[in-house]
């Protein structure tokens, strides 16, 4: 068992040219800056193949390396197609992990990320969020969207715990 801090970076869109969206780039830069304050963190970028380019986790791993994070400090989780499945996969990946767990994402998204990781049994906390990339009205729209998604996802986690299996056919975030 390890006591190494883990930073789970939740994915965002990849552009049609295969590069990171502004949101994805900001999440990774904030996670790397936070990780630089910790002793030997493990970075876990999440996200499967989206509409464009390579998997989000792969794009984030490249960005992390471009920012000076050594490859051996990165463990990609490329199977999650949405926040819920990424949290589930990371909980499996970190089973037996005893170190601190940090969720890294946009400010509007962090409460759901932390709640889902905790629902799956990880002692997650929020890493510092990047600077907001959206205007005032957009930020409130994203907060409202997250406010609706959180109880829905937590209900799915409760269903999973009660039945022993995850619901299939969930749409992508």
C-alpha positions as CSV (number, residue, x, y, z in Angstrom):
1,X,0.0,0.0,0.0
2,X,1.2,3.5,-0.8
3,X,0.9,6.8,0.8
4,X,1.8,8.7,-2.3
5,X,-0.6,11.6,-3.0
6,X,-2.9,11.0,-6.1
7,X,-4.3,13.8,-8.2
8,X,-7.2,12.7,-10.4
9,X,-7.6,15.1,-13.3
10,X,-11.1,14.9,-14.9
11,X,-11.2,15.3,-18.6
12,X,-12.7,17.8,-21.0
13,X,-13.0,18.1,-24.7
14,X,-10.3,17.5,-27.2
15,X,-10.3,19.8,-30.3
16,X,-10.9,18.5,-33.8
17,X,-7.1,18.8,-34.4
18,X,-6.4,16.5,-31.5
19,X,-5.2,19.3,-29.2
20,X,-6.6,20.2,-25.8
21,X,-9.5,22.5,-25.4
22,X,-8.9,25.6,-23.3
23,X,-10.8,23.9,-20.4
24,X,-8.7,20.8,-20.6
25,X,-5.4,22.8,-20.8
26,X,-6.4,24.9,-17.7
27,X,-7.3,21.8,-15.7
28,X,-4.0,20.2,-16.4
29,X,-2.0,23.3,-15.8
30,X,-3.7,23.8,-12.4
31,X,-3.2,20.2,-11.5
32,X,0.5,20.3,-12.4
33,X,1.0,23.6,-10.4
34,X,-0.7,22.0,-7.4
35,X,1.2,18.8,-7.7
36,X,4.5,20.7,-7.7
37,X,3.6,21.6,-4.0
38,X,3.3,17.9,-3.0
39,X,5.9,15.2,-2.5
40,X,6.0,12.8,-5.4
41,X,2.4,12.9,-6.5
42,X,0.8,10.4,-8.9
43,X,-1.2,12.1,-11.6
44,X,-4.2,10.3,-13.0
45,X,-5.6,12.0,-16.1
46,X,-9.0,10.6,-17.0
47,X,-11.1,10.4,-20.1
48,X,-11.8,8.1,-23.0
49,X,-11.9,8.8,-26.7
50,X,-14.3,11.7,-27.3
51,X,-15.7,13.1,-30.5
52,X,-12.3,14.2,-31.7
53,X,-8.7,13.2,-31.5
54,X,-7.0,10.8,-29.1
55,X,-8.4,10.0,-25.6
56,X,-8.6,12.8,-23.2
57,X,-6.3,11.0,-20.8
58,X,-3.7,10.7,-23.4
59,X,-3.8,14.4,-24.4
60,X,-3.6,15.3,-20.7
61,X,-0.6,13.0,-20.1
62,X,1.3,14.7,-23.0
63,X,0.5,18.1,-21.5
64,X,1.7,17.0,-18.1
65,X,5.0,15.8,-19.6
66,X,5.3,19.1,-21.5
67,X,4.9,20.8,-18.1
68,X,7.8,18.7,-16.7
69,X,6.0,15.9,-15.0
70,X,7.9,12.6,-15.5
71,X,6.1,9.9,-17.3
72,X,6.5,7.5,-14.4
73,X,4.4,9.9,-12.3
74,X,1.5,9.6,-14.7
75,X,-1.0,6.7,-14.8
76,X,-3.7,7.3,-17.5
77,X,-7.3,6.2,-16.9
78,X,-8.7,6.2,-20.4
79,X,-11.9,4.2,-20.0
80,X,-14.2,6.8,-18.4
81,X,-16.7,8.3,-20.8
82,X,-18.2,10.7,-18.3
83,X,-17.6,12.0,-14.7
84,X,-19.4,9.1,-13.1
85,X,-17.5,6.4,-15.0
86,X,-14.2,8.2,-14.5
87,X,-14.8,8.3,-10.8
88,X,-15.7,4.7,-10.7
89,X,-12.6,3.6,-12.7
90,X,-10.3,5.7,-10.5
91,X,-11.8,4.2,-7.4
92,X,-11.0,0.7,-8.8
93,X,-7.5,1.9,-9.8
94,X,-6.8,3.3,-6.3
95,X,-8.2,0.4,-4.3
96,X,-5.9,0.0,-1.3
97,X,-4.4,3.5,-1.8
98,X,-3.7,5.1,1.6
99,X,-2.4,8.5,0.5
100,X,-4.4,11.6,0.0
101,X,-6.6,11.8,-3.1
102,X,-7.2,15.1,-4.8
103,X,-9.7,15.9,-7.6
104,X,-8.6,18.4,-10.2
105,X,-11.2,20.0,-12.5
106,X,-12.9,23.3,-13.2
107,X,-14.4,25.0,-10.2
108,X,-18.0,24.4,-11.2
109,X,-17.2,20.7,-11.7
110,X,-15.2,20.0,-8.5
111,X,-18.1,19.5,-6.1
112,X,-19.5,16.6,-8.2
113,X,-16.1,15.1,-8.8
114,X,-15.3,15.1,-5.0
115,X,-18.7,13.8,-4.1
116,X,-18.5,10.9,-6.6
117,X,-15.0,9.9,-5.5
118,X,-16.1,9.9,-1.9
119,X,-19.3,7.9,-2.8
120,X,-16.9,5.3,-4.3
121,X,-14.9,5.2,-1.1
122,X,-12.0,7.5,-1.8
123,X,-11.1,10.2,0.8
124,X,-11.1,12.9,-1.9
125,X,-10.6,16.6,-1.6
126,X,-10.7,19.4,-4.1
127,X,-7.4,20.6,-5.6
128,X,-7.3,24.3,-6.4
129,X,-9.4,25.1,-9.4
130,X,-8.0,26.9,-12.5
131,X,-9.0,30.4,-13.4
132,X,-12.5,30.4,-14.8
133,X,-12.5,30.2,-18.6
134,X,-16.1,31.4,-19.1
135,X,-18.0,34.6,-18.6
136,X,-20.4,35.2,-15.7
137,X,-23.6,33.8,-17.3
138,X,-21.8,30.8,-18.7
139,X,-20.4,30.0,-15.3
140,X,-23.9,30.1,-13.8
141,X,-25.2,27.8,-16.6
142,X,-22.4,25.3,-15.8
143,X,-23.2,25.5,-12.1
144,X,-26.9,24.8,-12.7
145,X,-26.0,21.9,-15.0
146,X,-23.7,20.5,-12.3
147,X,-26.4,21.0,-9.7
148,X,-28.7,18.8,-11.6
149,X,-26.1,16.2,-12.5
150,X,-24.9,15.7,-8.9
151,X,-28.0,14.1,-7.4
152,X,-28.6,12.1,-10.6
153,X,-25.1,10.6,-10.5
154,X,-25.3,10.0,-6.7
155,X,-28.6,8.1,-7.3
156,X,-26.8,6.0,-9.8
157,X,-24.0,5.2,-7.3
158,X,-26.7,4.2,-4.8
159,X,-28.3,2.0,-7.4
160,X,-24.9,0.4,-8.1
161,X,-24.3,-0.3,-4.5
162,X,-27.8,-1.8,-4.0
163,X,-27.7,-4.0,-7.1
164,X,-24.0,-4.7,-7.3
165,X,-23.7,-3.5,-10.9
166,X,-23.5,-0.2,-12.8
167,X,-26.4,1.0,-15.0
168,X,-25.6,0.6,-18.7
169,X,-26.1,3.0,-21.5
170,X,-25.4,6.2,-19.6
171,X,-25.0,9.2,-21.9
172,X,-21.7,11.0,-22.0
173,X,-21.4,14.3,-19.9
